[in-house]
Amino acid sequence: MSEHVKHLTDADFPTATAQGTTLVDFWAPWCGPCRMVAPILDELAAELKGQASIAKINVDEHGEVASKFGIQSIPTLILMKDGKPVGKLVGAQGKTQIKAFVTAAL
């Protein structure tokens, strides 16, 4: 697990995503594709430091935010800019796709 990826809860989600650009990974520990995406997000968190934040929220433990965003499949990546969702990727994606998704919003 990377020190650059924040682990969010329902309670701290609004504050953590209120300013700047944050990519939020909605995931669960039992999800195979989620585990495939995790190391990619760790790498991107380090590469994009200072430009965008990467965060994760476990949908099993913190379902309120997942419900608010209508998350039905995981992994789902939602790109937040200044507290508002500006994009969504559903399913496991490669590093190139995820990085392009984030940098397009910067």
C-alpha positions as CSV (number, residue, x, y, z in Angstrom):
1,M,0.0,0.0,0.0
2,S,1.3,3.4,-1.0
3,E,1.8,6.2,1.5
4,H,0.5,8.6,-1.3
5,V,-3.0,7.0,-1.5
6,K,-5.5,8.3,1.1
7,H,-8.1,6.0,2.6
8,L,-11.4,7.8,3.0
9,T,-14.5,7.2,5.1
10,D,-18.0,8.5,4.6
11,A,-17.3,11.2,7.2
12,D,-14.1,12.6,5.6
13,F,-15.0,12.2,1.9
14,P,-16.5,15.7,1.5
15,T,-13.5,17.4,3.1
16,A,-10.9,15.3,1.3
17,T,-12.4,16.0,-2.1
18,A,-13.5,19.6,-1.6
19,Q,-10.4,21.2,-3.2
20,G,-8.3,20.3,-6.2
21,T,-8.5,17.2,-8.2
22,T,-9.0,13.8,-6.5
23,L,-9.4,10.4,-8.2
24,V,-11.5,8.3,-5.9
25,D,-11.4,4.5,-6.2
26,F,-14.5,2.8,-4.9
27,W,-13.4,-0.8,-4.1
28,A,-13.7,-3.8,-1.8
29,P,-11.0,-6.2,-0.5
30,W,-12.7,-9.2,-2.1
31,C,-12.8,-7.6,-5.6
32,G,-10.2,-9.2,-7.9
33,P,-10.2,-6.3,-10.5
34,C,-9.9,-3.8,-7.6
35,R,-6.7,-5.6,-6.5
36,M,-5.4,-5.4,-10.0
37,V,-6.0,-1.6,-10.1
38,A,-4.5,-0.9,-6.7
39,P,-0.8,-1.0,-7.7
40,I,-1.5,1.2,-10.7
41,L,-3.1,3.8,-8.4
42,D,-0.1,3.6,-6.0
43,E,2.2,4.4,-8.9
44,L,0.0,7.2,-10.2
45,A,-0.4,8.7,-6.7
46,A,3.4,9.2,-6.6
47,E,3.6,10.4,-10.2
48,L,0.8,12.9,-9.9
49,K,1.8,14.2,-6.4
50,G,1.2,18.0,-6.3
51,Q,-1.2,17.8,-9.3
52,A,-3.9,15.4,-8.2
53,S,-4.7,13.2,-5.2
54,I,-5.6,9.5,-5.3
55,A,-8.0,8.2,-2.7
56,K,-9.8,4.9,-2.0
57,I,-13.1,4.2,-0.2
58,N,-14.1,0.7,0.8
59,V,-17.7,0.3,-0.3
60,D,-18.3,-2.5,2.2
61,E,-17.3,-0.3,5.2
62,H,-18.4,3.1,3.8
63,G,-21.5,2.6,1.7
64,E,-23.1,6.0,2.2
65,V,-20.8,7.8,-0.4
66,A,-21.0,4.8,-2.8
67,S,-24.8,5.0,-2.6
68,K,-24.8,8.8,-3.2
69,F,-22.8,8.2,-6.4
70,G,-24.9,5.2,-7.5
71,I,-21.9,2.8,-7.5
72,Q,-23.1,-0.5,-8.8
73,S,-19.9,-2.1,-10.0
74,I,-16.4,-2.0,-8.6
75,P,-13.8,-0.8,-9.2
76,T,-15.4,2.5,-10.1
77,L,-13.1,5.5,-10.3
78,I,-14.7,8.9,-9.9
79,L,-12.7,12.0,-10.6
80,M,-13.6,14.9,-8.3
81,K,-12.7,18.5,-9.0
82,D,-13.3,21.0,-6.2
83,G,-15.9,18.8,-4.6
84,K,-17.9,17.9,-7.8
85,P,-17.7,14.8,-9.9
86,V,-16.3,15.5,-13.3
87,G,-15.8,11.9,-14.7
88,K,-16.2,8.2,-14.1
89,L,-14.5,5.0,-15.1
90,V,-16.1,1.7,-14.4
91,G,-14.1,-1.6,-14.3
92,A,-10.4,-2.3,-14.3
93,Q,-8.4,0.1,-16.5
94,G,-4.8,0.2,-17.4
95,K,-2.3,2.8,-16.2
96,T,-2.3,4.7,-19.5
97,Q,-6.1,5.1,-19.5
98,I,-6.3,6.1,-15.9
99,K,-3.5,8.7,-16.1
100,A,-5.0,10.2,-19.3
101,F,-8.4,10.4,-17.5
102,V,-6.9,12.3,-14.6
103,T,-4.6,14.6,-16.5
104,A,-7.4,15.6,-18.9
105,A,-9.1,17.3,-15.9
106,L,-6.0,19.1,-14.6
